[in-house]
Amino acid sequence: MEISKDMMIGDILRQKPEAAMLLMQFGMGCIGCPSSQGESLEQAASVHGVDIEKLIEALNA
């Protein structure tokens, strides 16, 4: 599965549970919050000041 910036965090975690650790390493520690489940990866990265391109590259590595 190729992860893209418009994917919902909840969908990413359901399809690729191991992504949780990487998201936390990027400073996105609230991935378990109910609101994050309906948030796109791009929205969450923006809120947390994370470079979306670097994050996507790491998630798809």
N, CA, C and O atoms as a MOPAC input file, in Angstrom:
PM7 MOZYME 1SCF
protein

 N      0.83000 1    -1.17600 1     0.00000 1
 C      0.00000 1     0.00000 1     0.00000 1
 C      0.88200 1     1.25000 1     0.00000 1
 O      1.77900 1     1.39300 1     0.83200 1
 N      0.61800 1     2.13100 1    -0.92600 1
 C      1.34400 1     3.40100 1    -1.03300 1
 C      0.59500 1     4.45200 1    -0.20400 1
 O     -0.59500 1     4.68800 1    -0.41400 1
 N      1.28800 1     5.05900 1     0.71400 1
 C      0.68700 1     6.08400 1     1.56300 1
 C      0.82000 1     7.44000 1     0.87900 1
 O      1.87800 1     7.79000 1     0.35600 1
 N     -0.28700 1     8.20100 1     0.89500 1
 C     -0.27600 1     9.53300 1     0.29300 1
 C     -0.74900 1    10.55700 1     1.32600 1
 O     -1.32400 1    10.20200 1     2.35500 1
 N     -0.49700 1    11.82900 1     1.03000 1
 C     -0.79200 1    12.88000 1     2.00200 1
 C     -2.27200 1    13.08900 1     2.24400 1
 O     -2.64500 1    13.66800 1     3.26400 1
 N     -3.12800 1    12.63600 1     1.34100 1
 C     -4.56500 1    12.83100 1     1.52400 1
 C     -5.24700 1    11.67600 1     2.25500 1
 O     -6.45700 1    11.71300 1     2.48100 1
 N     -4.48000 1    10.65500 1     2.62400 1
 C     -5.04600 1     9.51900 1     3.36200 1
 C     -5.35100 1     9.91500 1     4.80100 1
 O     -4.63000 1    10.71000 1     5.40300 1
 N     -6.42200 1     9.35700 1     5.34300 1
 C     -6.79400 1     9.59800 1     6.73200 1
 C     -5.86000 1     8.79800 1     7.65400 1
 O     -5.50200 1     7.66000 1     7.34900 1
 N     -5.47700 1     9.39500 1     8.76100 1
 C     -4.57800 1     8.72400 1     9.69700 1
 C     -5.19100 1     7.40800 1    10.18000 1
 O     -4.49200 1     6.40200 1    10.29700 1
 N     -6.47300 1     7.41500 1    10.45600 1
 C     -7.14300 1     6.19200 1    10.89600 1
 C     -7.00800 1     5.06800 1     9.88200 1
 O     -6.78400 1     3.91600 1    10.25500 1
 N     -7.14400 1     5.39800 1     8.58900 1
 C     -7.01000 1     4.38900 1     7.53600 1
 C     -5.57900 1     3.86500 1     7.45900 1
 O     -5.35200 1     2.66600 1     7.29700 1
 N     -4.62600 1     4.77300 1     7.57700 1
 C     -3.21100 1     4.36200 1     7.52600 1
 C     -2.91900 1     3.37900 1     8.65600 1
 O     -2.29600 1     2.34000 1     8.43800 1
 N     -3.37300 1     3.71200 1     9.86100 1
 C     -3.08700 1     2.86000 1    11.01800 1
 C     -3.81300 1     1.52000 1    10.94300 1
 O     -3.29800 1     0.51500 1    11.43200 1
 N     -4.98700 1     1.49100 1    10.34500 1
 C     -5.69300 1     0.21100 1    10.18700 1
 C     -4.99000 1    -0.68800 1     9.16700 1
 O     -4.91700 1    -1.90400 1     9.34400 1
 N     -4.47800 1    -0.07900 1     8.10600 1
 C     -3.84200 1    -0.85000 1     7.04300 1
 C     -2.36400 1    -1.13200 1     7.30700 1
 O     -1.81000 1    -2.11300 1     6.81000 1
 N     -1.74300 1    -0.27100 1     8.08500 1
 C     -0.30300 1    -0.40300 1     8.34400 1
 C     -0.03300 1    -0.00600 1     9.79800 1
 O      0.50700 1     1.07100 1    10.05000 1
 N     -0.40700 1    -0.87100 1    10.76600 1
 C     -0.28200 1    -0.52200 1    12.19100 1
 C      1.13900 1    -0.12900 1    12.60700 1
 O      1.31700 1     0.65100 1    13.54200 1
 N      2.12600 1    -0.65500 1    11.93000 1
 C      3.50800 1    -0.33100 1    12.28300 1
 C      3.85000 1     1.12700 1    11.99700 1
 O      4.89300 1     1.60900 1    12.44000 1
 N      3.00100 1     1.83200 1    11.27300 1
 C      3.22700 1     3.24800 1    10.98100 1
 C      3.10400 1     4.10500 1    12.24200 1
 O      3.63400 1     5.21500 1    12.28100 1
 N      2.42000 1     3.61300 1    13.26100 1
 C      2.21900 1     4.37900 1    14.49100 1
 C      3.54800 1     4.81000 1    15.10500 1
 O      3.70100 1     5.96300 1    15.50800 1
 N      4.49100 1     3.90600 1    15.17900 1
 C      5.79100 1     4.22200 1    15.78400 1
 C      6.50400 1     5.31100 1    14.98800 1
 O      7.09300 1     6.22100 1    15.57000 1
 N      6.45300 1     5.22500 1    13.68100 1
 C      7.11400 1     6.22000 1    12.84200 1
 C      6.43400 1     7.58900 1    12.98000 1
 O      7.10800 1     8.61700 1    13.05100 1
 N      5.11900 1     7.59500 1    13.01700 1
 C      4.40600 1     8.85900 1    13.20300 1
 C      4.80100 1     9.49900 1    14.52600 1
 O      4.99600 1    10.71300 1    14.59100 1
 N      4.91900 1     8.71100 1    15.56800 1
 C      5.32500 1     9.24400 1    16.87400 1
 C      6.75800 1     9.76900 1    16.83100 1
 O      7.06800 1    10.77200 1    17.47400 1
 N      7.63100 1     9.10500 1    16.08100 1
 C      9.01600 1     9.57300 1    15.96300 1
 C      9.08000 1    10.93500 1    15.27400 1
 O     10.01100 1    11.70900 1    15.49700 1
 N      8.08700 1    11.21900 1    14.44100 1
 C      8.01500 1    12.50900 1    13.76200 1
 C      7.31400 1    13.56500 1    14.62300 1
 O      7.07700 1    14.68200 1    14.16300 1
 N      6.98400 1    13.21400 1    15.86900 1
 C      6.38300 1    14.17400 1    16.77700 1
 C      4.86400 1    14.21100 1    16.74100 1
 O      4.25000 1    15.14000 1    17.26400 1
 N      4.26600 1    13.21500 1    16.13300 1
 C      2.81300 1    13.16600 1    16.03000 1
 C      2.28500 1    12.18400 1    17.06600 1
 O      1.75600 1    11.12500 1    16.72700 1
 N      2.43500 1    12.55100 1    18.32900 1
 C      2.09000 1    11.67100 1    19.43800 1
 C      0.60800 1    11.53900 1    19.71300 1
 O      0.21000 1    10.70300 1    20.52400 1
 N     -0.21900 1    12.33700 1    19.06400 1
 C     -1.65400 1    12.27300 1    19.34600 1
 C     -2.39400 1    11.37800 1    18.35900 1
 O     -3.59800 1    11.54700 1    18.16400 1
 N     -1.71200 1    10.44600 1    17.74200 1
 C     -2.35500 1     9.59300 1    16.73800 1
 C     -3.47800 1     8.74300 1    17.30900 1
 O     -4.31500 1     8.23800 1    16.56000 1
 N     -3.50600 1     8.58100 1    18.61300 1
 C     -4.57400 1     7.81100 1    19.23100 1
 C     -5.80000 1     8.65100 1    19.56100 1
 O     -6.83100 1     8.11400 1    19.96800 1
 N     -5.69600 1     9.96800 1    19.38800 1
 C     -6.83800 1    10.83700 1    19.67400 1
 C     -7.96500 1    10.55400 1    18.68900 1
 O     -7.71500 1    10.31900 1    17.50700 1
 N     -9.19800 1    10.57500 1    19.17100 1
 C    -10.32700 1    10.34300 1    18.26700 1
 C    -10.35300 1    11.29500 1    17.07000 1
 O    -10.71100 1    10.89000 1    15.96400 1
 N     -9.98000 1    12.54300 1    17.28400 1
 C    -10.02100 1    13.50400 1    16.17400 1
 C     -8.99700 1    13.18600 1    15.08800 1
 O     -9.20800 1    13.52600 1    13.92400 1
 N     -7.89900 1    12.54300 1    15.45200 1
 C     -6.87600 1    12.22900 1    14.45500 1
 C     -7.35100 1    11.16100 1    13.48000 1
 O     -6.82100 1    11.05900 1    12.37400 1
 N     -8.32700 1    10.37600 1    13.86700 1
 C     -8.82000 1     9.31100 1    13.00200 1
 C     -9.46100 1     9.86300 1    11.72900 1
 O     -9.44400 1     9.20300 1    10.69000 1
 N    -10.02000 1    11.06000 1    11.80500 1
 C    -10.65400 1    11.66600 1    10.64400 1
 C     -9.83700 1    12.77200 1    10.02500 1
 O    -10.35000 1    13.56700 1     9.23700 1
 N     -8.57200 1    12.82600 1    10.37400 1
 C     -7.67900 1    13.87200 1     9.89200 1
 C     -6.76000 1    13.28200 1     8.82400 1
 O     -6.27600 1    12.15900 1     8.96900 1
 N     -6.52300 1    14.03100 1     7.76200 1
 C     -5.60100 1    13.54300 1     6.73900 1
 C     -4.16200 1    13.65000 1     7.24300 1
 O     -3.86400 1    14.40900 1     8.16500 1
 N     -3.30300 1    12.89300 1     6.63300 1
 C     -1.89100 1    12.92100 1     6.99900 1
 C     -1.33100 1    14.32400 1     6.78900 1
 O     -0.53800 1    14.80500 1     7.59900 1
 N     -1.73400 1    14.96800 1     5.72500 1
 C     -1.26000 1    16.32200 1     5.43500 1
 C     -1.73600 1    17.31700 1     6.49900 1
 O     -0.96800 1    18.17800 1     6.92900 1
 N     -2.99600 1    17.20400 1     6.92300 1
 C     -3.52300 1    18.10300 1     7.95800 1
 C     -2.75500 1    17.91600 1     9.26400 1
 O     -2.36000 1    18.89000 1     9.90500 1
 N     -2.54800 1    16.66800 1     9.65100 1
 C     -1.84600 1    16.38800 1    10.90000 1
 C     -0.40000 1    16.87700 1    10.84100 1
 O      0.10800 1    17.44200 1    11.81000 1
 N      0.25100 1    16.66100 1     9.71800 1
 C      1.63600 1    17.10600 1     9.56700 1
 C      1.72000 1    18.62400 1     9.68700 1
 O      2.64300 1    19.15400 1    10.30600 1
 N      0.75400 1    19.31900 1     9.09200 1
 C      0.73000 1    20.77500 1     9.14300 1
 C      0.56900 1    21.26500 1    10.57900 1
 O      1.26800 1    22.18400 1    11.00500 1
 N     -0.34700 1    20.65600 1    11.32200 1
 C     -0.59800 1    21.04700 1    12.71300 1
 C      0.64200 1    20.84500 1    13.57100 1
 O      0.91600 1    21.63200 1    14.47700 1
 N      1.39000 1    19.78600 1    13.27900 1
 C      2.55400 1    19.44900 1    14.09700 1
 C      3.87200 1    19.98400 1    13.52500 1
 O      4.93700 1    19.70600 1    14.07600 1
 N      3.81400 1    20.73800 1    12.44100 1
 C      5.01700 1    21.31500 1    11.85400 1
 C      5.95600 1    20.28700 1    11.25300 1
 O      7.17500 1    20.45700 1    11.27900 1
 N      5.38300 1    19.21600 1    10.70700 1
 C      6.17800 1    18.13000 1    10.13000 1
 C      6.25100 1    18.30100 1     8.61700 1
 O      5.24700 1    18.62500 1     7.98300 1
 N      7.42200 1    18.08600 1     8.03700 1
 C      7.60400 1    18.13100 1     6.58300 1
 C      6.87500 1    16.92500 1     5.98400 1
 O      7.30600 1    15.78600 1     6.16400 1
 N      5.77900 1    17.17600 1     5.27800 1
 C      4.94000 1    16.09800 1     4.75800 1
 C      5.69200 1    15.20900 1     3.77400 1
 O      5.47500 1    13.99700 1     3.76700 1
 N      6.55500 1    15.76200 1     2.96000 1
 C      7.28800 1    14.96000 1     1.97700 1
 C      8.24700 1    13.98700 1     2.66400 1
 O      8.35900 1    12.83100 1     2.25400 1
 N      8.93400 1    14.45100 1     3.70300 1
 C      9.83800 1    13.56500 1     4.44400 1
 C      9.05700 1    12.47400 1     5.16100 1
 O      9.49800 1    11.32600 1     5.21900 1
 N      7.89500 1    12.82900 1     5.70900 1
 C      7.06800 1    11.86600 1     6.40600 1
 C      6.55700 1    10.78400 1     5.45700 1
 O      6.62600 1     9.59700 1     5.77600 1
 N      6.05000 1    11.18400 1     4.30600 1
 C      5.54600 1    10.22300 1     3.33000 1
 C      6.66500 1     9.31600 1     2.85100 1
 O      6.46900 1     8.11000 1     2.70400 1
 N      7.82800 1     9.88500 1     2.60900 1
 C      8.98000 1     9.09300 1     2.17200 1
 C      9.32600 1     8.03000 1     3.22500 1
 O      9.57100 1     6.87000 1     2.89300 1
 N      9.34100 1     8.43900 1     4.47300 1
 C      9.66000 1     7.48900 1     5.56200 1
 C      8.58700 1     6.40900 1     5.69600 1
 O      8.90700 1     5.23900 1     5.90400 1
 N      7.32500 1     6.79500 1     5.58000 1
 C      6.23800 1     5.82600 1     5.72100 1
 C      6.21400 1     4.81400 1     4.59000 1
 O      5.80500 1     3.66900 1     4.78200 1
 N      6.65300 1     5.23600 1     3.41100 1
 C      6.64400 1     4.33000 1     2.25100 1
 C      7.96300 1     3.58800 1     2.05400 1
 O      8.09300 1     2.78300 1     1.13200 1
 N      8.93900 1     3.85800 1     2.91800 1
 C     10.24800 1     3.18100 1     2.79400 1
 C     10.15700 1     1.72400 1     3.18800 1
 O     11.15700 1     1.00900 1     3.14400 1

